[in-house]
Amino acid sequence: MEDLPQGKNRLYYTQVVLRDENMPVVINGQTYYRTTEVCRIVGVSKNTLFRWLKDGVFSDIEYRDWRGWRLFTAAQVESIKTKTSHVNAVTRKS
């Protein structure tokens, strides 16, 4: 992928020319994941992810691409994965 253009042209190339909407996007050396890819990695539906974002469960900085679509960093994806793998102990009253 060394032949890809740099900057905004690189983003355009990866999103429009390659036409793979489920691949991470690299912008200025930073890898970002789209909503669909995050949901696939974490194992939740888009509705669940959007509800968590609306409810403020994840308060990290929000990133968006030139179309206004959400982008997530690898650290944000890991944070969401941690949330989904959390187990609560439930005690029963006797």
Number of C-alpha atoms within 10 A of each C-alpha: 4 5 6 11 13 15 12 12 12 18 19 16 14 20 16 11 10 10 11 11 14 14 15 20 23 15 16 11 9 10 13 24 22 19 19 16 19 26 19 12 14 18 13 15 14 15 10 11 20 12 12 14 14 11 10 10 12 15 11 13 8 12 12 12 13 9 6 8 10 15 20 22 20 15 11 19 19 15 14 21 17 11 13 12 9 7 7 6 5 6 6 5 4 3
